[in-house]
Amino acid sequence: MTFPTERTQAILEVRDFLELLSGAESIEVPGLVQSVALALLRHFPVTDDLEASAMLLPEIWAAPSDIHRIKRGIPVVNVSMLVR
């Protein structure tokens, strides 16, 4: 089972990876990985998109701001999940 925090973290990490690849100076097939990374980044959700999604669908997404708190060891309680 995937928790909302895990799902959001995966999206954030993939975005970071794609940004890294898109700016890489050296790759085995010049331009290929960067072209694909740039194409994927064009439609990949940004942090504000994930924040909005988390507000509307907390059972699917966790807010990126919560992920940053969790990484720093700050407990996060999703109040909307407790009210149901």
C-alpha positions as CSV (number, residue, x, y, z in Angstrom):
1,M,0.0,0.0,0.0
2,T,1.3,3.4,-0.9
3,F,0.7,6.3,1.5
4,P,0.0,9.8,0.3
5,T,3.4,11.0,1.6
6,E,5.2,8.2,-0.3
7,R,3.3,9.1,-3.5
8,T,4.1,12.8,-3.2
9,Q,7.8,12.0,-2.3
10,A,8.1,9.9,-5.4
11,I,6.8,12.7,-7.6
12,L,9.1,15.2,-6.0
13,E,12.1,12.9,-6.4
14,V,11.3,12.1,-10.1
15,R,11.1,15.8,-10.8
16,D,14.5,16.5,-9.1
17,F,16.0,13.6,-11.1
18,L,14.5,14.9,-14.4
19,E,15.8,18.4,-13.6
20,L,19.3,17.0,-12.9
21,L,19.3,15.0,-16.2
22,S,18.0,18.0,-18.2
23,G,21.1,20.0,-17.1
24,A,23.7,17.3,-17.4
25,E,26.8,18.1,-19.3
26,S,27.8,14.6,-20.2
27,I,25.8,11.6,-21.2
28,E,26.4,8.5,-23.3
29,V,24.0,9.4,-26.1
30,P,24.4,13.2,-26.5
31,G,21.1,15.1,-26.2
32,L,18.8,12.0,-26.0
33,V,18.3,11.9,-22.2
34,Q,18.2,15.7,-21.9
35,S,15.5,15.9,-24.7
36,V,13.4,13.3,-23.0
37,A,13.8,14.9,-19.6
38,L,12.8,18.3,-20.9
39,A,9.8,16.9,-22.7
40,L,8.7,15.1,-19.4
41,L,9.3,18.2,-17.3
42,R,7.0,20.3,-19.6
43,H,3.9,18.6,-18.3
44,F,5.2,17.4,-14.9
45,P,3.4,18.8,-11.9
46,V,5.1,21.6,-10.0
47,T,5.0,22.1,-6.2
48,D,1.9,24.4,-6.3
49,D,0.0,21.7,-8.4
50,L,0.8,19.1,-5.7
51,E,-0.2,21.5,-2.9
52,A,-3.6,22.1,-4.6
53,S,-4.1,18.4,-5.3
54,A,-3.3,17.5,-1.7
55,M,-5.9,20.0,-0.4
56,L,-8.5,18.4,-2.6
57,L,-7.5,14.8,-2.4
58,P,-5.6,14.2,0.8
59,E,-6.3,10.4,0.6
60,I,-4.1,10.4,-2.6
61,W,-1.6,13.2,-2.2
62,A,0.4,14.7,0.7
63,A,1.3,18.4,0.6
64,P,4.9,19.0,-0.4
65,S,5.2,21.3,2.6
66,D,4.3,18.2,4.8
67,I,7.1,16.2,3.0
68,H,9.6,18.9,3.9
69,R,8.4,18.8,7.5
70,I,8.7,15.0,7.7
71,K,12.2,15.1,6.3
72,R,13.1,17.5,9.1
73,G,11.5,15.1,11.7
74,I,8.5,17.4,12.4
75,P,5.3,15.3,12.9
76,V,2.5,16.0,10.5
77,V,-1.2,15.2,11.2
78,N,-3.6,15.3,8.2
79,V,-6.7,16.7,9.9
80,S,-9.0,16.1,6.9
81,M,-8.2,12.3,7.2
82,L,-9.3,12.3,10.9
83,V,-12.6,13.9,10.3
84,R,-14.0,11.2,8.0
